[in-house]
Amino acid sequence: MTDDTDAYIAITRLQAAYADVVTRRAWQELDGLFLPDCPISVDTITRPAVELSGPQALGEFISEALMRFDFFEFVILNTVVEINPDDSATGRIYIEEIRHEAEDDAWSQAFGLYQDDYARHDGNWRFAERRYRSLARRQSDRSEVVSAADGLSR
C-alpha cells in the first residue's frame, strides 16, 4: 500500500458515481461530483466540440442527448489515475455506452475516452476539468471508427 491508495480509491469511486448518475439520469447529483465552474469539453468527432462550464450545464447537455434512448447504460471499461503530491490528480477513463432507441428499435454502442483533472475540495475529490472524445460507434450491424488513436495521448 502506498500513501496515494486512499486518493486512488476515492477517485475511482468518483468515476463510478458519475457512471451511476448518468445511467440513472439523476442530473441533480452531478453537483456533488464536480467543482462548480469545472470546464468540460465534449468532442464527438462528427460534430463541432461543445464547451460547457459546471455540472448543471453538463446535466442539461447530456439529458437532451439521451432523450431519444429508452435504455441507456454507461459502462467504465478501464481507468488510470495518477495522484500528484499537491492534492490534484489526472486520469483517463475508457467507456462504453449501451443504448436503445425506442422509435426505431435500434441498439447502438458508443466508445469514448475521458481525460480528467481532479482536485480535492472540502476533503472530497471532484472533477476539476473533463475532456471527452468519441472513439468509435456501432449501430445494429454497422460499425464506424470515428477517431482511431488520435487524441489518446495526454
Secondary structure as UniProt FT lines:
FT   TURN            3..4
FT   HELIX           5..24
FT   HELIX           27..32
FT   TURN            36..37
FT   STRAND          39..43
FT   STRAND          50..53
FT   HELIX           54..66
FT   TURN            67..68
FT   STRAND          69..83
FT   TURN            85..86
FT   STRAND          88..101
FT   TURN            102..105
FT   STRAND          106..121
FT   TURN            122..123
FT   STRAND          124..139
FT   TURN            140..141
FT   STRAND          142..145
FT   TURN            148..151
//
